[in-house]
Amino acid sequence: MNLVIDPGALTGEVRAPSSKSEAHRLLICAALSADTTDVDCATTSADIDATVSCLEALGAHVARTRRGFRVVGLPRDASGRPRPAQGALLDCGESGSTLRFLLPVACALGAEARLTGRGRLPERPLSPLYEGLVAHGCELSAQGRMPLATGGRLGAGRFELPGDVSSQYVSGLLMAAPLTGGAVEVLVSEPVESRPYVGLTMDALSRFGVEVGEGPATTKGGSPARLFVVDAPCGFVSPGTVEVGGDWSNAAFWLAAGALGADGVAVTGADVQSAQGDRQILGALALLGARIVRSRASVACAPDHLAGRILDVKSCPDLVPPLAAVAAVATGTTHVVGAARLRLKESDRLATVSAAVNALGGCAEVTGDGLVIEGTDELAGGTVDAANDHRIAMMAAVLATRCSGPTTIVGAECVSKSYPAFFEDFATLGGAVRKES
């Protein structure tokens, strides 16, 4: 589906969709609990639905309710241990989180399963998680092809990971840890990539009675590291009901639109105290010169004197597309650094962000681990290939509001991965969006 966006600022108020980052974690914890859990989740998406489908394939029962999901955990064996369905096909869709979380979980359950996916997912790396799982008792088919078959059972012990790999590896091991029957230590060398996402996992586990210890440590070579420890013999204990918060990763696009507009945009449903690392969008936009206004019910962003800055996004790489949209019209030069992992997303997101800015008349260049963006007074509009990347489609739509001519987004339907209602909300804020004729 190709959509055309006509110029015009967005303004008004919009509610943030439910956080898929929180939903993945809470749904998995609920499925591993012995009792029923109501997961309040106001909206869903293709990625959330992929996790639900995989949990059902493993043997959990997940029903849609008016407020979200009702999850009945996996059946239990005589000892009370979760008993997964054998021979299950876990279709992860295009969700990297689903794959990297459920691979160690399936291994810790002792499930003979096959994990598959589409798009770039089969190409996205699993090393060194893969090697760690094999070293601790798992039997896995060859990397780089799907379906990926699992066998054996993940045992307890120490796992060592470099800090410059996906934080999803750490999160997957922490969620699998209570199923191993012993203490699990995950040693990660500093600095830990996307560290706030590990905190989000620790928060989810805590809600289900699993506490994760954390402290400073050193690697065998004497380098600084963080040690995460899980010793939860009682496993997961359902709190009965958990609530998925608003998604800061997607709210960031509306706040960026406010910075690019005239009267600003307000977002409700996004908790400023959230464990989500992408609430750093507030500080980043303020650094670029936008005006942030917080109230009890919402947070709003309005334009002020936008100017280029150095933005280190190592802990919040998903914020690069909305920040790049603002930087494209800010005075001066913006240097985005610490973003090398964006090459491994749904697209090579450094290349596709740069291409989107340039396609609309801006000036962006890829560097070794980031971007250099020269601000311009006026963008012309043009055609942006979303590259099957939801965040590129949303970025292009927001940036289109500042163009002097129309913008065509090729493959705009990819927003369904995280935010199916994005273009409906875009129109609610006054955006002029239509299907290409």
N, C-alpha and C positions, 0 to 999 in steps of 0.2 A: 504494500500500500504506500503510495506516494502522497504526501500532504503538502499543501502550499500555505505558508504563513505570510500574511500581509503585514506591513509595518504598523506599529502602534504599541504604546506602553501598556504594561499590565498594572492593574491596581485592584485593591480590595483585600478580601480575607479568604483563606483556604485552609482546610484541615489536612494535616500531614497524614499520609497513609501509614498503615501499620509497618513496623520495622521488620523487614525480612531477616535481618541479622539476629534479632531477638527471637523471632518466630522459629527459625531453624533450631536454635538451641533449646528453647522451651518445649517444642514438640518432641524432640528427641528425648529429653529428660522425662517427659510425661510418658512416652512409650516404654521407657525402661523402668518405670515405677510399677509397683504391684497393684495400686488402686487406680480409680478413675480420676482424671484431671480435666477440668474445664479450662481451656486456653482461650481467654478473651482476645480476639484478634479481629478488628473491625473490617479489614480488607485482606485480600489475598493476592497472589501473583503466580506466574508460571514457576518461579523458583520455590516458593513456599509449597505449591501444589506438588512439585517434584519430591520434596522431602516427605510430604504426607503419603504419596504413592509408595515410596520406598519403605516407610514404616509399616504400611499395611501389608506390603509384600513380605516383610519379616514376621508378621503375625499380629501386630497391633490392630485395634479397631479404632478408626478415626471417623467421626461423624460431624458434618457441618451443623452448626446451631445458629440461632439468631445472633449470638454474640461472638461466634468464632468456631471453635472446635471442641468436641468432647472426645477425649482420648482414653481408651481402655488399654492398659499396658499389655505387653506380650504375655502369653500364658506361661505358667511356671511348672517346673518339674517337681519331683517329690521333695527335693531339698530347698525349694523356694527360689531357685535360680531361673532367670528368664530363659524360656525355651523357644528359639527362633524356628520359623518354618525353614525346612531344608530345600535346596534347589531353587531358591527365590531369585527372580530377576529384578534387580533394583535399577530402574530407569531414572537416572539423575538429570535427564533433560540436558540443559546447558548450565546447570548450577554447580559451580566449583565448590561451594560450601557443602552442598549435599554430598558430593563425592568424597571430599576430604574429611568430612565428619563421619560419614557412615561406613567408610572403608575400615578404619580402626574399630569402630563399634561392632560391625559385623564380624570382624576377626576375634574380638574379645568375647562375643556371644558364641563363638565356635560354629558360625553359620557357614554352610556350603552354599555360597551365593555367587551370582554374577552381576557385576556392576557395569552399566552401559551409559552412554550419553551421546549428545549430538553437537553440531557446530564445532567450535574449537576445543570443546572439553576433552576429547581424546588426546589432543596435542598438549594440553596443559600439564606441567610437570608434577610428578609425585615423589620424586627423589628429594631429600633423603628419608622421607617418611616410609617409603616402600622398603628400603633396606632395613630400617629399624623394626618394622613389623616382621620381616622374615627372620631377623636375628632373634626375635622373641617368640618364635614358635609358629608363625603363620606360613601357610603355603599359598603363594600367589602366582598367577600366570604372568607371562612376560609383560613388561612395561611398554607403553606406547601403542597399545592396541586394545580395542574393546570388542566384546565384553571382557572385563577383568575378573577372573575367577578367584575365589577365596577358599581356603581350607585350613585345617589345623585350628589352633586356638592361641590367641594372644596371651602371653604370660606377663606377670608383674616384673618389676626390675627398673633399671635406669635406661632412659633414652637420652641421647645427646644430639642436639640439633644446632646448626649455625643460626645466628640471629637474622641473617639476611635472606631467609627463606620465608615462605608464607606463614603467617601466624595461624592459619587454618590447620596446619599440621599440629601445632601445639594444642589448639582447641580440641581437635579430634582425639588426641591421646588423652587429654584430661577428661573428656566425656566417656571414653572407653575404660578409664582406669578403675572405676568402682566395680566393673564386671570381671576383673582379672583375679579377684580373690586374694590380693596382696597389695603391698605398698608399691606405688608407681612414682618414680622421680623423672622429671623432664628437665634436663639441663640445657639451657639456651644461651649461647654466647651473646654478649652485648655488642652493639645495641640490638634490642629485640624489635624486629620489623612489625609495624602496625600493632604495637603493644596494647592500645586501648581495646582491641578486639579480644585479646586474651582476658582482659578484665571483664568484658561482657560475658564471656564463657564462665568465668569464676562466679559472677553474679548469678547467672542462671543455675549453676550447680548448687550454689548456696541456697537458693529458693527450694531446692529439692533435697536439702539436708546433707549435701556433700561439700565439705569445706576443703579448700585448696590452700596449703601453706606456700608461702613465697618468701624468698630471701636471697641475699647476695651470695655468690659462690665464685669459683674459678674453674676454668677448664683444665684438662691435663697439662696443657702447655702454659698454664699460669695466667691466661687472659681472663678479664672480668666476665661474669656470666650471671644469669638469674636461674635459681632452682625452684621449680614448682613441684610440690609433693602432695599426693592424694593417697590417703589410707582410710578407706570407707568400707569397713566390713559389712555394714548394714545396707549398703547400696543406696538407691534412690528412694526417697520417701515423698509421696505426693503431698503438696500443701492444700490440695482440693481445687483451688482456683488460682490461676496466674494471669497477669495481664501483659500483653505485648504493647510496648510504648510506640509513640509516633516515630517515624523514620527520619532521622536527621540527614541521612544521605540524600533522600529525595526532597526533603524540605529545603535543602541547600539551593536547589534550582529556583524555587520561588523567592527565596531571599536574594539570590543573585539578580532575579528579574526586578525585584524592588530597587536594588542598587542601580539598575540600568534605566529605571522608569522615571516618572515625574512625581507621583504622590506616594510611592512605596507599596509594599505588599506585606500583609500580616499573616503569620502561620500559627494556627492553634494545634493543640494536641501533641506538641513536641516539648518534652520535659527538659528544662535547662539543667537539671541535676542528673540527667540520664547518664548511664555508664557508656553510652555510645560515643566513640571517639570523634565521630563526624559533627558533633555539636561544636567542634572547633571552627566550624564555618563562621560563627559569630565573630570570633577574634580575627580571623583571616580577612573577612569583609571590612571590619573596622580598620585593620591595618592598611587596606587598600583605599580607605577614605570614606567608606559608606557610613551611614548613620544608623545605629542599632538602638531600638527602643524595646525594652522588656516590660511586660505587665504580668499580672497573675494569670491571665488566660491565654496570652499569646506573646510572640516575639515578632517584631517588624523590622524591615530594612528599607531605607529610603536613600536616594542619591545625595551626595554632598560633593566634596572635591576629590574625585577619584584620581589616584596617582600610583604609578608602578612601584613595586617593592620586591624584596627577596622573600619568597615563600618556600619554607622547608616543609614538605608534605610527607615525610617518611612515616609519620604516625597516622596519616589520614589521606592516603593516595586517591581514594574515590572522590575527593573534593576537587581534583584538578579540573574536570570539565566545567563545573559552574564557575570556579575561580578564573579559568582561562577566558570565559565569556566576559567577565567583568574587566579583566586585564586588557582585553582586546580594544576597549574604548577608554581606558584610563590614560592619563597623561604620562608620558615617559615609558620606561622599560620595566617589565616584570620578569624576574628570573625565578622559575619554578625548579627546585632542586629536591633530590631525594626521592625521585619518582621512577626509578628504573624498573620496578616491578609492574608498572603499568603496561609494559610490553607483553605481559603474560595474561592479560584480561580477555574479555570476549573479543576484543580486537587488540592490535598493538596500539594501545590507547595514547601513547605519545605521538605516534604517527597520525592517528585519526583525529585527535584534537587539533594538531597543527594543520592538518588538511582542511578541517572544517572552518577554522579561523581564516585561512588563506582563501578558501572558496568563496567566502562572503566579502572579501576585499580587505581583510586584516593582514597582519604581518606576524607570523609565528614560525619558529625554527626549532627543530629537535636538537638537543645537546646530548651529551653522554648519558646523563641520568635525569634529564628534565627538559624544560622548554625555555626559550627566550621569546617574549611577546612584546612587540612594539605597539603601544597604543596608537589609535587613529581616531580622528574626529568623526569620521563618517564611514559606515560600511555600506556597500552597494547592494547586498543580497546576492543570490545565486543558487546553486544546487549543491547540497551536501549529501554524500552517501553515508548513511548511518552505520554501514559496515556490520550490520546485525548486532550492534552494541547499543543497549538501551540508554546509556549515559551520553553517548554521542548524539542520539536523536533528541534527547531532552535539552542538551546544550545548544544544539542548532536552533531549536524552537525558541529558547530564551534569547539567544543572540539575534535571531531574526527580528525581534521587536525593535531593535535599534538600527535596522537597515533602512535605506531609502527606497529600496524596491523589494519585491516579493522574494521569498526563499522557499525552495522546494526541498523537502526531506525525502530521500529515497529509502524505502524500507522502514518507514516510521512505526510499523506495527511491532517492532522489536521492544518497544516500551513495556509490552505485556510481561516481560521477564521480571520486572520489579514493580511496575506502576501502571496497570492496565487502564486506569482512568485518567492518565496524565493529560491527554488532549481535551477531555471533557472539563477537567479543572482549569486547563489553560483558557478555554472559552469562557468559563465562569468568571475569570479575572479580566475579561474583556479582550482576549486574544482573538484575532481574526484568522481562523484556520478552516481550510476547505480541502476536499479531495481534489487531486489533480484531474482535470478534465481530459 
